[in-house]
Amino acid sequence: MPVPEFEKSMFEALLARRSVRRYKPRKVESSTINNLLEAAVRAPTALGQEPWAFVIIQDKILLKSLSDYAKPLFLSQIHQHQSKQAQHKLDLFNRPDFNIFHDANTLIVICGEKNAPFFTADCWLAAENMMLAACAMNLGSCVIGSALSAFEVPEVRTKLRIPDNYSAVAPIVIGYPDEKNIPSSRKSPVVFSCISEV
Ligand SMILES: Cc1cc2nc3c(=O)[nH]c(=O)nc-3n(C[C@H](O)[C@H](O)[C@H](O)COP(=O)(O)O)c2cc1C
């Protein structure tokens, strides 16, 4: 595969990546999607299993209906875990105009083959590869964990042709950002020990 022209080096992308929640209407080209999938499958994979497979949705009407379907499922699932702080964010999910996919027009769901011993780890590593590659190409991305319960529903799985032996692990929206990128702040790394030879 020819290497795409990246706008940022990998380390720049790592520092610049943020969850993007406002997107321009411009569709992500299929050649770009192919580059993102290529980046995803370069992730480390336990026992060389490569247990991932992808669902790609670029249909805004389908995404809106999936969002409407997922919102009450997510709220009922999260109900017992919520803190006061989370409550404020969860109020959004009761708004009919709130689209959990942030009106992006591309959703890539990374699915994992359930028999592979570390399929969730493999899929999340693929997800991060994909999000960093997206950022390096000046695309935005966001993990949409709140969509996950919907991908367990048989009718949704049938519609998206997800086989029974696969589980949806990482739903990621991708698109052209329509917001300013503000670098993230993070706590300093906690280091329990740092042991080296004397
Ligand atoms: C497992 C997981 C699930 C997430 N689910 C959502 C989600 O449903 N909706 C959303 O807008 N962001 C979601 N996020 C994004 C986080 O909110 C975001 O990564 C976090 O606030 C840190 O911000 P940053 O990605 O800009 O550094 C999720 C992130 C992870 C890792």
PDBQT file of the ligand as one rigid body, heavy atoms in Angstrom, charges set to zero:
ROOT
HETATM    1  C1  LIG A 201     -14.044   3.332  26.207  1.00  0.00    +0.000 C 
HETATM    2  C2  LIG A 201     -14.371   4.757  25.831  1.00  0.00    +0.000 A 
HETATM    3  C3  LIG A 201     -15.681   5.111  25.595  1.00  0.00    +0.000 A 
HETATM    4  C4  LIG A 201     -15.992   6.414  25.223  1.00  0.00    +0.000 A 
HETATM    5  N1  LIG A 201     -17.293   6.727  24.900  1.00  0.00    +0.000 NA
HETATM    6  C5  LIG A 201     -17.586   7.976  24.483  1.00  0.00    +0.000 A 
HETATM    7  C6  LIG A 201     -18.918   8.286  24.077  1.00  0.00    +0.000 A 
HETATM    8  O1  LIG A 201     -19.826   7.458  24.097  1.00  0.00    +0.000 OA
HETATM    9  N2  LIG A 201     -19.161   9.542  23.605  1.00  0.00    +0.000 N 
HETATM   10  C7  LIG A 201     -18.168  10.500  23.533  1.00  0.00    +0.000 A 
HETATM   11  O2  LIG A 201     -18.461  11.615  23.086  1.00  0.00    +0.000 OA
HETATM   12  N3  LIG A 201     -16.906  10.234  23.949  1.00  0.00    +0.000 NA
HETATM   13  C8  LIG A 201     -16.586   8.999  24.401  1.00  0.00    +0.000 A 
HETATM   14  N4  LIG A 201     -15.303   8.695  24.748  1.00  0.00    +0.000 N 
HETATM   15  C9  LIG A 201     -14.238   9.723  24.644  1.00  0.00    +0.000 C 
HETATM   16  C10 LIG A 201     -13.802  10.240  26.021  1.00  0.00    +0.000 C 
HETATM   17  O3  LIG A 201     -14.837  11.015  26.571  1.00  0.00    +0.000 OA
HETATM   18  C11 LIG A 201     -12.504  11.052  25.827  1.00  0.00    +0.000 C 
HETATM   19  O4  LIG A 201     -11.498  10.209  25.332  1.00  0.00    +0.000 OA
HETATM   20  C12 LIG A 201     -12.037  11.678  27.140  1.00  0.00    +0.000 C 
HETATM   21  O5  LIG A 201     -12.937  12.679  27.558  1.00  0.00    +0.000 OA
HETATM   22  C13 LIG A 201     -10.634  12.295  27.006  1.00  0.00    +0.000 C 
HETATM   23  O6  LIG A 201     -10.629  13.318  26.000  1.00  0.00    +0.000 OA
HETATM   24  P1  LIG A 201      -9.676  13.263  24.713  1.00  0.00    +0.000 P 
HETATM   25  O7  LIG A 201      -9.996  11.986  23.950  1.00  0.00    +0.000 OA
HETATM   26  O8  LIG A 201     -10.016  14.487  23.919  1.00  0.00    +0.000 OA
HETATM   27  O9  LIG A 201      -8.248  13.260  25.160  1.00  0.00    +0.000 OA
HETATM   28  C14 LIG A 201     -14.966   7.403  25.125  1.00  0.00    +0.000 A 
HETATM   29  C15 LIG A 201     -13.638   7.025  25.377  1.00  0.00    +0.000 A 
HETATM   30  C16 LIG A 201     -13.330   5.724  25.710  1.00  0.00    +0.000 A 
HETATM   31  C17 LIG A 201     -11.891   5.339  25.938  1.00  0.00    +0.000 C 
ENDROOT
TORSDOF 0
